[in-house]
Structure formats: C-alpha cells, structure tokens
Amino acid sequence: MYAFFPPTRGDFVDDFCIDLKDVAAFQHCMTASNSDPDFLATCLAVFDFNANGCIDLTDFAAFHSTLTGPQR
C-alpha cells in the first residue's frame, strides 16, 4: 500500500516535491513501530539516508539538506 519504488529520497508522498507534507511524514516515520512492516519499509526506503536500518537525527540532517537545498 505504501511502497513506491524506486523512492525519491525525502519525498514520502511521492509528489515530486519535498515539502512540509514530507516533514510530517518524517516525524511519523521516526516513531513508526514494527506493527506495520509495510509502512516501516517505506519509511526506511524514503528517509533512511545512511542505510543503517533506522531513522534518526543523522537521517534528519540529510533530509533537512534535501528540504532546504544546497547551502551557499
């Protein structure tokens, strides 16, 4: 239900735009439990930037970079 592959890093709602809807999804994914493995797998595919199997503040830093764009 939630899976869309290949995922675009940071674009959880798959609308080709990384915005506040994706921020809300990131927050939800940080607290996702193993009770819904499909949702958790999608969270990891979209927000686990360092591919370590969990979504944490390191991933948030990478997500923040995609949200704000490159720093000048």
SEFIZA-3560 file (N, C-alpha, C; in Angstrom, 3 decimals):
REM SEFIZA-3560
<numar><xx>0.820</xx><yy>-1.195</yy><zz>0.000</zz><atom>N</atom></numar>
<numar><xx>0.000</xx><yy>0.000</yy><zz>0.000</zz><atom>CA</atom></numar>
<numar><xx>0.858</xx><yy>1.251</yy><zz>0.000</zz><atom>C</atom></numar>
<numar><xx>1.914</xx><yy>1.290</yy><zz>0.813</zz><atom>N</atom></numar>
<numar><xx>2.728</xx><yy>2.485</yy><zz>0.910</zz><atom>CA</atom></numar>
<numar><xx>3.919</xx><yy>2.474</yy><zz>-0.040</zz><atom>C</atom></numar>
<numar><xx>4.253</xx><yy>1.311</yy><zz>-0.553</zz><atom>N</atom></numar>
<numar><xx>5.502</xx><yy>1.192</yy><zz>-1.293</zz><atom>CA</atom></numar>
<numar><xx>5.407</xx><yy>1.798</yy><zz>-2.688</zz><atom>C</atom></numar>
<numar><xx>6.420</xx><yy>2.555</yy><zz>-3.018</zz><atom>N</atom></numar>
<numar><xx>6.595</xx><yy>3.067</yy><zz>-4.362</zz><atom>CA</atom></numar>
<numar><xx>8.090</xx><yy>3.059</yy><zz>-4.616</zz><atom>C</atom></numar>
<numar><xx>8.508</xx><yy>2.322</yy><zz>-5.613</zz><atom>N</atom></numar>
<numar><xx>9.932</xx><yy>2.151</yy><zz>-5.839</zz><atom>CA</atom></numar>
<numar><xx>10.264</xx><yy>2.482</yy><zz>-7.269</zz><atom>C</atom></numar>
<numar><xx>11.398</xx><yy>3.020</yy><zz>-7.600</zz><atom>N</atom></numar>
<numar><xx>12.367</xx><yy>3.439</yy><zz>-6.612</zz><atom>CA</atom></numar>
<numar><xx>11.918</xx><yy>4.728</yy><zz>-5.935</zz><atom>C</atom></numar>
<numar><xx>12.100</xx><yy>4.810</yy><zz>-4.628</zz><atom>N</atom></numar>
<numar><xx>11.661</xx><yy>6.016</yy><zz>-3.919</zz><atom>CA</atom></numar>
<numar><xx>12.589</xx><yy>7.187</yy><zz>-4.189</zz><atom>C</atom></numar>
<numar><xx>12.038</xx><yy>8.352</yy><zz>-4.127</zz><atom>N</atom></numar>
<numar><xx>12.840</xx><yy>9.562</yy><zz>-4.184</zz><atom>CA</atom></numar>
<numar><xx>13.162</xx><yy>9.932</yy><zz>-2.744</zz><atom>C</atom></numar>
<numar><xx>14.420</xx><yy>10.008</yy><zz>-2.422</zz><atom>N</atom></numar>
<numar><xx>14.820</xx><yy>10.302</yy><zz>-1.046</zz><atom>CA</atom></numar>
<numar><xx>14.141</xx><yy>11.565</yy><zz>-0.545</zz><atom>C</atom></numar>
<numar><xx>13.425</xx><yy>11.430</yy><zz>0.555</zz><atom>N</atom></numar>
<numar><xx>12.783</xx><yy>12.563</yy><zz>1.188</zz><atom>CA</atom></numar>
<numar><xx>11.381</xx><yy>12.877</yy><zz>0.701</zz><atom>C</atom></numar>
<numar><xx>10.973</xx><yy>12.329</yy><zz>-0.432</zz><atom>N</atom></numar>
<numar><xx>9.644</xx><yy>12.630</yy><zz>-0.989</zz><atom>CA</atom></numar>
<numar><xx>8.672</xx><yy>11.500</yy><zz>-0.648</zz><atom>C</atom></numar>
<numar><xx>8.209</xx><yy>11.467</yy><zz>0.583</zz><atom>N</atom></numar>
<numar><xx>7.368</xx><yy>10.379</yy><zz>1.066</zz><atom>CA</atom></numar>
<numar><xx>6.021</xx><yy>10.322</yy><zz>0.367</zz><atom>C</atom></numar>
<numar><xx>5.436</xx><yy>11.481</yy><zz>0.085</zz><atom>N</atom></numar>
<numar><xx>4.109</xx><yy>11.499</yy><zz>-0.538</zz><atom>CA</atom></numar>
<numar><xx>4.189</xx><yy>11.351</yy><zz>-2.057</zz><atom>C</atom></numar>
<numar><xx>5.411</xx><yy>11.240</yy><zz>-2.589</zz><atom>N</atom></numar>
<numar><xx>5.651</xx><yy>10.947</yy><zz>-3.996</zz><atom>CA</atom></numar>
<numar><xx>4.957</xx><yy>11.930</yy><zz>-4.936</zz><atom>C</atom></numar>
<numar><xx>5.106</xx><yy>13.228</yy><zz>-4.611</zz><atom>N</atom></numar>
<numar><xx>4.502</xx><yy>14.257</yy><zz>-5.462</zz><atom>CA</atom></numar>
<numar><xx>5.561</xx><yy>15.112</yy><zz>-6.166</zz><atom>C</atom></numar>
<numar><xx>6.793</xx><yy>14.598</yy><zz>-6.205</zz><atom>N</atom></numar>
<numar><xx>7.915</xx><yy>15.260</yy><zz>-6.871</zz><atom>CA</atom></numar>
<numar><xx>8.281</xx><yy>16.596</yy><zz>-6.229</zz><atom>C</atom></numar>
<numar><xx>7.906</xx><yy>16.756</yy><zz>-4.970</zz><atom>N</atom></numar>
<numar><xx>8.209</xx><yy>17.978</yy><zz>-4.237</zz><atom>CA</atom></numar>
<numar><xx>8.485</xx><yy>17.603</yy><zz>-2.782</zz><atom>C</atom></numar>
<numar><xx>9.603</xx><yy>18.038</yy><zz>-2.250</zz><atom>N</atom></numar>
<numar><xx>9.905</xx><yy>17.785</yy><zz>-0.840</zz><atom>CA</atom></numar>
<numar><xx>9.479</xx><yy>19.027</yy><zz>-0.080</zz><atom>C</atom></numar>
<numar><xx>8.436</xx><yy>18.853</yy><zz>0.759</zz><atom>N</atom></numar>
<numar><xx>7.835</xx><yy>19.998</yy><zz>1.429</zz><atom>CA</atom></numar>
<numar><xx>7.340</xx><yy>19.612</yy><zz>2.822</zz><atom>C</atom></numar>
<numar><xx>6.471</xx><yy>20.443</yy><zz>3.389</zz><atom>N</atom></numar>
<numar><xx>6.005</xx><yy>20.215</yy><zz>4.757</zz><atom>CA</atom></numar>
<numar><xx>5.215</xx><yy>18.926</yy><zz>4.924</zz><atom>C</atom></numar>
<numar><xx>4.584</xx><yy>18.437</yy><zz>3.864</zz><atom>N</atom></numar>
<numar><xx>3.905</xx><yy>17.132</yy><zz>3.957</zz><atom>CA</atom></numar>
<numar><xx>4.927</xx><yy>16.034</yy><zz>4.226</zz><atom>C</atom></numar>
<numar><xx>6.083</xx><yy>16.165</yy><zz>3.634</zz><atom>N</atom></numar>
<numar><xx>7.135</xx><yy>15.179</yy><zz>3.842</zz><atom>CA</atom></numar>
<numar><xx>7.764</xx><yy>15.330</yy><zz>5.227</zz><atom>C</atom></numar>
<numar><xx>7.833</xx><yy>16.548</yy><zz>5.733</zz><atom>N</atom></numar>
<numar><xx>8.318</xx><yy>16.760</yy><zz>7.101</zz><atom>CA</atom></numar>
<numar><xx>7.403</xx><yy>16.037</yy><zz>8.091</zz><atom>C</atom></numar>
<numar><xx>6.097</xx><yy>16.163</yy><zz>7.899</zz><atom>N</atom></numar>
<numar><xx>5.143</xx><yy>15.480</yy><zz>8.770</zz><atom>CA</atom></numar>
<numar><xx>5.323</xx><yy>13.965</yy><zz>8.666</zz><atom>C</atom></numar>
<numar><xx>5.540</xx><yy>13.465</yy><zz>7.461</zz><atom>N</atom></numar>
<numar><xx>5.752</xx><yy>12.027</yy><zz>7.272</zz><atom>CA</atom></numar>
<numar><xx>7.042</xx><yy>11.583</yy><zz>7.947</zz><atom>C</atom></numar>
<numar><xx>8.088</xx><yy>12.403</yy><zz>7.868</zz><atom>N</atom></numar>
<numar><xx>9.350</xx><yy>12.064</yy><zz>8.529</zz><atom>CA</atom></numar>
<numar><xx>9.121</xx><yy>11.917</yy><zz>10.030</zz><atom>C</atom></numar>
<numar><xx>8.408</xx><yy>12.865</yy><zz>10.617</zz><atom>N</atom></numar>
<numar><xx>8.122</xx><yy>12.790</yy><zz>12.054</zz><atom>CA</atom></numar>
<numar><xx>7.353</xx><yy>11.523</yy><zz>12.384</zz><atom>C</atom></numar>
<numar><xx>6.387</xx><yy>11.176</yy><zz>11.572</zz><atom>N</atom></numar>
<numar><xx>5.608</xx><yy>9.957</yy><zz>11.794</zz><atom>CA</atom></numar>
<numar><xx>6.498</xx><yy>8.721</yy><zz>11.653</zz><atom>C</atom></numar>
<numar><xx>7.383</xx><yy>8.742</yy><zz>10.688</zz><atom>N</atom></numar>
<numar><xx>8.276</xx><yy>7.601</yy><zz>10.469</zz><atom>CA</atom></numar>
<numar><xx>9.280</xx><yy>7.425</yy><zz>11.600</zz><atom>C</atom></numar>
<numar><xx>9.693</xx><yy>8.525</yy><zz>12.225</zz><atom>N</atom></numar>
<numar><xx>10.643</xx><yy>8.394</yy><zz>13.337</zz><atom>CA</atom></numar>
<numar><xx>10.036</xx><yy>7.608</yy><zz>14.491</zz><atom>C</atom></numar>
<numar><xx>8.733</xx><yy>7.594</yy><zz>14.601</zz><atom>N</atom></numar>
<numar><xx>8.088</xx><yy>6.880</yy><zz>15.701</zz><atom>CA</atom></numar>
<numar><xx>7.362</xx><yy>5.625</yy><zz>15.212</zz><atom>C</atom></numar>
<numar><xx>7.583</xx><yy>5.235</yy><zz>13.961</zz><atom>N</atom></numar>
<numar><xx>6.911</xx><yy>4.051</yy><zz>13.416</zz><atom>CA</atom></numar>
<numar><xx>7.379</xx><yy>2.803</yy><zz>14.152</zz><atom>C</atom></numar>
<numar><xx>6.459</xx><yy>1.901</yy><zz>14.363</zz><atom>N</atom></numar>
<numar><xx>6.797</xx><yy>0.652</yy><zz>15.039</zz><atom>CA</atom></numar>
<numar><xx>6.793</xx><yy>-0.497</yy><zz>14.044</zz><atom>C</atom></numar>
<numar><xx>7.224</xx><yy>-1.630</yy><zz>14.502</zz><atom>N</atom></numar>
<numar><xx>7.247</xx><yy>-2.823</yy><zz>13.661</zz><atom>CA</atom></numar>
<numar><xx>5.867</xx><yy>-3.419</yy><zz>13.465</zz><atom>C</atom></numar>
<numar><xx>4.831</xx><yy>-2.813</yy><zz>14.048</zz><atom>N</atom></numar>
<numar><xx>3.482</xx><yy>-3.367</yy><zz>13.923</zz><atom>CA</atom></numar>
<numar><xx>2.930</xx><yy>-3.232</yy><zz>12.502</zz><atom>C</atom></numar>
<numar><xx>3.466</xx><yy>-2.342</yy><zz>11.712</zz><atom>N</atom></numar>
<numar><xx>3.055</xx><yy>-2.189</yy><zz>10.320</zz><atom>CA</atom></numar>
<numar><xx>4.305</xx><yy>-2.274</yy><zz>9.443</zz><atom>C</atom></numar>
<numar><xx>4.748</xx><yy>-3.481</yy><zz>9.116</zz><atom>N</atom></numar>
<numar><xx>6.015</xx><yy>-3.637</yy><zz>8.407</zz><atom>CA</atom></numar>
<numar><xx>6.052</xx><yy>-2.971</yy><zz>7.031</zz><atom>C</atom></numar>
<numar><xx>4.929</xx><yy>-2.884</yy><zz>6.333</zz><atom>N</atom></numar>
<numar><xx>4.925</xx><yy>-2.219</yy><zz>5.020</zz><atom>CA</atom></numar>
<numar><xx>5.194</xx><yy>-0.729</yy><zz>5.163</zz><atom>C</atom></numar>
<numar><xx>4.547</xx><yy>-0.103</yy><zz>6.145</zz><atom>N</atom></numar>
<numar><xx>4.767</xx><yy>1.323</yy><zz>6.385</zz><atom>CA</atom></numar>
<numar><xx>6.212</xx><yy>1.564</yy><zz>6.802</zz><atom>C</atom></numar>
<numar><xx>6.713</xx><yy>0.736</yy><zz>7.701</zz><atom>N</atom></numar>
<numar><xx>8.085</xx><yy>0.893</yy><zz>8.172</zz><atom>CA</atom></numar>
<numar><xx>9.076</xx><yy>0.722</yy><zz>7.017</zz><atom>C</atom></numar>
<numar><xx>8.837</xx><yy>-0.236</yy><zz>6.144</zz><atom>N</atom></numar>
<numar><xx>9.723</xx><yy>-0.449</yy><zz>4.997</zz><atom>CA</atom></numar>
<numar><xx>9.730</xx><yy>0.772</yy><zz>4.080</zz><atom>C</atom></numar>
<numar><xx>8.583</xx><yy>1.376</yy><zz>3.880</zz><atom>N</atom></numar>
<numar><xx>8.516</xx><yy>2.581</yy><zz>3.054</zz><atom>CA</atom></numar>
<numar><xx>9.240</xx><yy>3.732</yy><zz>3.733</zz><atom>C</atom></numar>
<numar><xx>9.059</xx><yy>3.869</yy><zz>5.036</zz><atom>N</atom></numar>
<numar><xx>9.782</xx><yy>4.905</yy><zz>5.783</zz><atom>CA</atom></numar>
<numar><xx>11.283</xx><yy>4.754</yy><zz>5.587</zz><atom>C</atom></numar>
<numar><xx>11.762</xx><yy>3.533</yy><zz>5.757</zz><atom>N</atom></numar>
<numar><xx>13.199</xx><yy>3.297</yy><zz>5.605</zz><atom>CA</atom></numar>
<numar><xx>13.659</xx><yy>3.573</yy><zz>4.184</zz><atom>C</atom></numar>
<numar><xx>12.862</xx><yy>3.187</yy><zz>3.195</zz><atom>N</atom></numar>
<numar><xx>13.248</xx><yy>3.406</yy><zz>1.798</zz><atom>CA</atom></numar>
<numar><xx>13.355</xx><yy>4.886</yy><zz>1.467</zz><atom>C</atom></numar>
<numar><xx>12.514</xx><yy>5.696</yy><zz>2.077</zz><atom>N</atom></numar>
<numar><xx>12.475</xx><yy>7.121</yy><zz>1.743</zz><atom>CA</atom></numar>
<numar><xx>13.375</xx><yy>7.959</yy><zz>2.651</zz><atom>C</atom></numar>
<numar><xx>13.440</xx><yy>7.630</yy><zz>3.941</zz><atom>N</atom></numar>
<numar><xx>14.112</xx><yy>8.507</yy><zz>4.899</zz><atom>CA</atom></numar>
<numar><xx>15.386</xx><yy>7.963</yy><zz>5.530</zz><atom>C</atom></numar>
<numar><xx>15.753</xx><yy>6.717</yy><zz>5.306</zz><atom>N</atom></numar>
<numar><xx>16.988</xx><yy>6.174</yy><zz>5.888</zz><atom>CA</atom></numar>
<numar><xx>18.149</xx><yy>6.509</yy><zz>4.961</zz><atom>C</atom></numar>
<numar><xx>18.596</xx><yy>7.737</yy><zz>5.008</zz><atom>N</atom></numar>
<numar><xx>19.598</xx><yy>8.252</yy><zz>4.079</zz><atom>CA</atom></numar>
<numar><xx>20.934</xx><yy>7.526</yy><zz>4.189</zz><atom>C</atom></numar>
<numar><xx>21.300</xx><yy>7.068</yy><zz>5.382</zz><atom>N</atom></numar>
<numar><xx>22.586</xx><yy>6.396</yy><zz>5.538</zz><atom>CA</atom></numar>
<numar><xx>22.451</xx><yy>4.870</yy><zz>5.537</zz><atom>C</atom></numar>
<numar><xx>21.268</xx><yy>4.361</yy><zz>5.257</zz><atom>N</atom></numar>
<numar><xx>21.005</xx><yy>2.921</yy><zz>5.091</zz><atom>CA</atom></numar>
<numar><xx>21.501</xx><yy>2.075</yy><zz>6.258</zz><atom>C</atom></numar>
<numar><xx>21.252</xx><yy>2.552</yy><zz>7.486</zz><atom>N</atom></numar>
<numar><xx>21.665</xx><yy>1.776</yy><zz>8.653</zz><atom>CA</atom></numar>
<numar><xx>20.495</xx><yy>1.046</yy><zz>9.314</zz><atom>C</atom></numar>
<numar><xx>19.318</xx><yy>1.104</yy><zz>8.705</zz><atom>N</atom></numar>
<numar><xx>18.176</xx><yy>0.359</yy><zz>9.217</zz><atom>CA</atom></numar>
<numar><xx>17.342</xx><yy>1.080</yy><zz>10.249</zz><atom>C</atom></numar>
<numar><xx>17.642</xx><yy>2.345</yy><zz>10.500</zz><atom>N</atom></numar>
<numar><xx>16.803</xx><yy>3.127</yy><zz>11.407</zz><atom>CA</atom></numar>
<numar><xx>16.768</xx><yy>4.576</yy><zz>10.935</zz><atom>C</atom></numar>
<numar><xx>15.751</xx><yy>5.274</yy><zz>11.374</zz><atom>N</atom></numar>
<numar><xx>15.602</xx><yy>6.692</yy><zz>11.028</zz><atom>CA</atom></numar>
<numar><xx>15.920</xx><yy>7.475</yy><zz>12.284</zz><atom>C</atom></numar>
<numar><xx>16.947</xx><yy>8.300</yy><zz>12.204</zz><atom>N</atom></numar>
<numar><xx>17.417</xx><yy>9.024</yy><zz>13.378</zz><atom>CA</atom></numar>
<numar><xx>17.839</xx><yy>10.443</yy><zz>12.990</zz><atom>C</atom></numar>
<numar><xx>18.507</xx><yy>11.110</yy><zz>13.900</zz><atom>N</atom></numar>
<numar><xx>18.883</xx><yy>12.506</yy><zz>13.649</zz><atom>CA</atom></numar>
<numar><xx>19.906</xx><yy>12.658</yy><zz>12.527</zz><atom>C</atom></numar>
<numar><xx>20.711</xx><yy>11.644</yy><zz>12.293</zz><atom>N</atom></numar>
<numar><xx>21.630</xx><yy>11.693</yy><zz>11.153</zz><atom>CA</atom></numar>
<numar><xx>20.838</xx><yy>11.751</yy><zz>9.848</zz><atom>C</atom></numar>
<numar><xx>19.784</xx><yy>10.947</yy><zz>9.791</zz><atom>N</atom></numar>
<numar><xx>18.919</xx><yy>10.983</yy><zz>8.609</zz><atom>CA</atom></numar>
<numar><xx>18.185</xx><yy>12.317</yy><zz>8.520</zz><atom>C</atom></numar>
<numar><xx>17.819</xx><yy>12.876</yy><zz>9.672</zz><atom>N</atom></numar>
<numar><xx>17.154</xx><yy>14.176</yy><zz>9.644</zz><atom>CA</atom></numar>
<numar><xx>18.066</xx><yy>15.241</yy><zz>9.052</zz><atom>C</atom></numar>
<numar><xx>19.343</xx><yy>15.188</yy><zz>9.374</zz><atom>N</atom></numar>
<numar><xx>20.283</xx><yy>16.169</yy><zz>8.819</zz><atom>CA</atom></numar>
<numar><xx>20.319</xx><yy>16.069</yy><zz>7.291</zz><atom>C</atom></numar>
<numar><xx>20.342</xx><yy>14.855</yy><zz>6.771</zz><atom>N</atom></numar>
<numar><xx>20.341</xx><yy>14.667</yy><zz>5.320</zz><atom>CA</atom></numar>
<numar><xx>19.005</xx><yy>15.100</yy><zz>4.722</zz><atom>C</atom></numar>
<numar><xx>17.921</xx><yy>14.754</yy><zz>5.399</zz><atom>N</atom></numar>
<numar><xx>16.591</xx><yy>15.155</yy><zz>4.931</zz><atom>CA</atom></numar>
<numar><xx>16.470</xx><yy>16.680</yy><zz>4.927</zz><atom>C</atom></numar>
<numar><xx>16.950</xx><yy>17.317</yy><zz>5.962</zz><atom>N</atom></numar>
<numar><xx>16.911</xx><yy>18.775</yy><zz>6.050</zz><atom>CA</atom></numar>
<numar><xx>17.650</xx><yy>19.389</yy><zz>4.880</zz><atom>C</atom></numar>
<numar><xx>18.747</xx><yy>18.777</yy><zz>4.494</zz><atom>N</atom></numar>
<numar><xx>19.507</xx><yy>19.278</yy><zz>3.353</zz><atom>CA</atom></numar>
<numar><xx>18.699</xx><yy>19.185</yy><zz>2.066</zz><atom>C</atom></numar>
<numar><xx>17.932</xx><yy>18.088</yy><zz>1.890</zz><atom>N</atom></numar>
<numar><xx>17.111</xx><yy>17.977</yy><zz>0.692</zz><atom>CA</atom></numar>
<numar><xx>15.947</xx><yy>18.959</yy><zz>0.732</zz><atom>C</atom></numar>
<numar><xx>15.470</xx><yy>19.256</yy><zz>1.926</zz><atom>N</atom></numar>
<numar><xx>14.353</xx><yy>20.168</yy><zz>2.089</zz><atom>CA</atom></numar>
<numar><xx>14.756</xx><yy>21.609</yy><zz>1.802</zz><atom>C</atom></numar>
<numar><xx>15.932</xx><yy>21.995</yy><zz>2.254</zz><atom>N</atom></numar>
<numar><xx>16.353</xx><yy>23.386</yy><zz>2.113</zz><atom>CA</atom></numar>
<numar><xx>17.193</xx><yy>23.636</yy><zz>0.868</zz><atom>C</atom></numar>
<numar><xx>17.696</xx><yy>22.562</yy><zz>0.261</zz><atom>N</atom></numar>
<numar><xx>18.553</xx><yy>22.727</yy><zz>-0.915</zz><atom>CA</atom></numar>
<numar><xx>19.988</xx><yy>22.975</yy><zz>-0.508</zz><atom>C</atom></numar>
<numar><xx>20.864</xx><yy>23.033</yy><zz>-1.466</zz><atom>N</atom></numar>
<numar><xx>22.286</xx><yy>23.222</yy><zz>-1.159</zz><atom>CA</atom></numar>
<numar><xx>22.538</xx><yy>24.573</yy><zz>-0.488</zz><atom>C</atom></numar>
<numar><xx>23.446</xx><yy>24.562</yy><zz>0.448</zz><atom>N</atom></numar>
<numar><xx>23.838</xx><yy>25.796</yy><zz>1.136</zz><atom>CA</atom></numar>
<numar><xx>24.883</xx><yy>26.519</yy><zz>0.300</zz><atom>C</atom></numar>
<numar><xx>24.785</xx><yy>27.825</yy><zz>0.284</zz><atom>N</atom></numar>
<numar><xx>25.753</xx><yy>28.632</yy><zz>-0.486</zz><atom>CA</atom></numar>
<numar><xx>26.775</xx><yy>29.228</yy><zz>0.414</zz><atom>C</atom></numar>
//
